[in-house]
Amino acid sequence: MTPTSPATRGPCSSGVSRVEVREPATPVPPGRDPAAPADLSALPTGLLPVGHIFQPLLADPRWPHFSAAYRYYFGDRDLQHVGAVSFGETIPIFRGGGLRTSQWEAGIQAGVFAVFQMDQPSKDLFNADYFAALYGAWRSGPVSTMGRLFHQSSHLGDEFLLRSRIERVNLTYESVDLKVSYDLPWGFRAYGGGGYLFDQEPDLLPWSVQGGVEFRSPWTVASGHIRPVAALDLQSREQNGWNVDVSLRGGIQFENVRVLDRNLQLLVEYFHGNSPDGQFFKRRVEYLGLGAHFHF
């Protein structure tokens, strides 16, 4: 309650002339991103809504988003100094409300993932993978899920193909997968799921599993401009004898640098496992890199 001071009262004014009611600031619960909506109802519904119900998997090598990275490969016969880029997006087409505070959305994903041999005179394209998906997502409180039906195909670079005379494999397949995510306290998140291939060429064994954990710090540094982030993604495929592919990424997110409502992240990355690059899925690779990533 704020009374008007005597100096501001008119000759006919007396007593209280104005009342202001101010709500106390609501503290951010531990583990919640201060930039996130206070509750799920804050996400708009309808056609082409903003925001996303299922958050991106930061360390998944095949999550569609925009990125550019330098990678150094250890002991690979074709790759050493590599430039890796991705172009992709998750686009919600429609979002609606469910029971209680739950929401659902349907949309599309698309992406291109390409690697270039930077130590070749013409910086040759080594491999490019093309990805397109229809997805559905649902969220209630800390639990979110995403199911996808997607296509992926692989294409070798012309210069690499002419120089190496490698036998080309026409790798293409459709797949369905389902992931479940749970938001934990103090900025942590755990997820897991699996997938099944069909209409695949060559004849690949179909099953795969995936899991991981992420950390998006609820605290910032540098006067709120920088947020630490880290992620571990583990994948295993029947085709590769259930060998585990390990992807680690960690670094910083710039809170004051946003492009098309996306945060810029500068991440160190490490990968050890079967190559995610197209027809080289049987090849074990290991690399260390540094990349710039735009994530929502």
ZIGIKA-V862646 format. One record per residue. N is the residue number from 0. NEAR is the number of other C-alpha atoms within 10 Angstrom. Layout:
# ZIGIKA-V862646
n=N near=NEAR
n=N near=NEAR
This chain:
# ZIGIKA-V862646
n=0 near=9
n=1 near=10
n=2 near=11
n=3 near=15
n=4 near=10
n=5 near=10
n=6 near=6
n=7 near=8
n=8 near=13
n=9 near=8
n=10 near=6
n=11 near=5
n=12 near=11
n=13 near=10
n=14 near=10
n=15 near=12
n=16 near=11
n=17 near=9
n=18 near=10
n=19 near=8
n=20 near=7
n=21 near=7
n=22 near=6
n=23 near=6
n=24 near=6
n=25 near=7
n=26 near=7
n=27 near=13
n=28 near=12
n=29 near=14
n=30 near=18
n=31 near=20
n=32 near=17
n=33 near=15
n=34 near=9
n=35 near=12
n=36 near=12
n=37 near=14
n=38 near=10
n=39 near=17
n=40 near=13
n=41 near=10
n=42 near=18
n=43 near=17
n=44 near=17
n=45 near=13
n=46 near=13
n=47 near=15
n=48 near=16
n=49 near=16
n=50 near=18
n=51 near=18
n=52 near=24
n=53 near=20
n=54 near=14
n=55 near=14
n=56 near=20
n=57 near=26
n=58 near=24
n=59 near=20
n=60 near=17
n=61 near=17
n=62 near=20
n=63 near=22
n=64 near=23
n=65 near=19
n=66 near=19
n=67 near=17
n=68 near=19
n=69 near=20
n=70 near=24
n=71 near=17
n=72 near=18
n=73 near=14
n=74 near=11
n=75 near=13
n=76 near=7
n=77 near=11
n=78 near=20
n=79 near=16
n=80 near=18
n=81 near=23
n=82 near=22
n=83 near=21
n=84 near=20
n=85 near=23
n=86 near=16
n=87 near=20
n=88 near=19
n=89 near=21
n=90 near=18
n=91 near=22
n=92 near=16
n=93 near=17
n=94 near=25
n=95 near=16
n=96 near=18
n=97 near=12
n=98 near=8
n=99 near=8
n=100 near=12
n=101 near=17
n=102 near=22
n=103 near=22
n=104 near=24
n=105 near=21
n=106 near=17
n=107 near=17
n=108 near=20
n=109 near=20
n=110 near=20
n=111 near=22
n=112 near=25
n=113 near=22
n=114 near=25
n=115 near=22
n=116 near=20
n=117 near=19
n=118 near=13
n=119 near=14
n=120 near=7
n=121 near=10
n=122 near=16
n=123 near=19
n=124 near=22
n=125 near=23
n=126 near=22
n=127 near=20
n=128 near=22
n=129 near=19
n=130 near=19
n=131 near=20
n=132 near=20
n=133 near=17
n=134 near=22
n=135 near=22
n=136 near=22
n=137 near=21
n=138 near=23
n=139 near=17
n=140 near=12
n=141 near=12
n=142 near=17
n=143 near=21
n=144 near=21
n=145 near=21
n=146 near=20
n=147 near=21
n=148 near=19
n=149 near=19
n=150 near=20
n=151 near=19
n=152 near=19
n=153 near=21
n=154 near=20
n=155 near=21
n=156 near=15
n=157 near=12
n=158 near=15
n=159 near=19
n=160 near=16
n=161 near=9
n=162 near=8
n=163 near=9
n=164 near=9
n=165 near=10
n=166 near=7
n=167 near=10
n=168 near=14
n=169 near=15
n=170 near=19
n=171 near=20
n=172 near=19
n=173 near=18
n=174 near=18
n=175 near=17
n=176 near=19
n=177 near=19
n=178 near=19
n=179 near=19
n=180 near=22
n=181 near=17
n=182 near=19
n=183 near=17
n=184 near=14
n=185 near=16
n=186 near=17
n=187 near=19
n=188 near=19
n=189 near=17
n=190 near=19
n=191 near=18
n=192 near=18
n=193 near=18
n=194 near=18
n=195 near=17
n=196 near=19
n=197 near=16
n=198 near=13
n=199 near=18
n=200 near=13
n=201 near=12
n=202 near=13
n=203 near=16
n=204 near=15
n=205 near=16
n=206 near=17
n=207 near=18
n=208 near=19
n=209 near=20
n=210 near=19
n=211 near=22
n=212 near=21
n=213 near=23
n=214 near=21
n=215 near=21
n=216 near=22
n=217 near=20
n=218 near=16
n=219 near=17
n=220 near=11
n=221 near=8
n=222 near=6
n=223 near=11
n=224 near=13
n=225 near=19
n=226 near=19
n=227 near=19
n=228 near=21
n=229 near=20
n=230 near=23
n=231 near=21
n=232 near=24
n=233 near=18
n=234 near=21
n=235 near=20
n=236 near=21
n=237 near=14
n=238 near=15
n=239 near=18
n=240 near=10
n=241 near=13
n=242 near=14
n=243 near=17
n=244 near=21
n=245 near=20
n=246 near=22
n=247 near=22
n=248 near=23
n=249 near=22
n=250 near=17
n=251 near=20
n=252 near=24
n=253 near=17
n=254 near=16
n=255 near=11
n=256 near=14
n=257 near=14
n=258 near=11
n=259 near=7
n=260 near=12
n=261 near=15
n=262 near=17
n=263 near=21
n=264 near=25
n=265 near=21
n=266 near=24
n=267 near=19
n=268 near=22
n=269 near=20
n=270 near=22
n=271 near=16
n=272 near=21
n=273 near=21
n=274 near=17
n=275 near=18
n=276 near=21
n=277 near=22
n=278 near=20
n=279 near=15
n=280 near=15
n=281 near=15
n=282 near=13
n=283 near=15
n=284 near=19
n=285 near=19
n=286 near=21
n=287 near=16
n=288 near=19
n=289 near=18
n=290 near=19
n=291 near=17
n=292 near=20
n=293 near=22
n=294 near=21
n=295 near=16
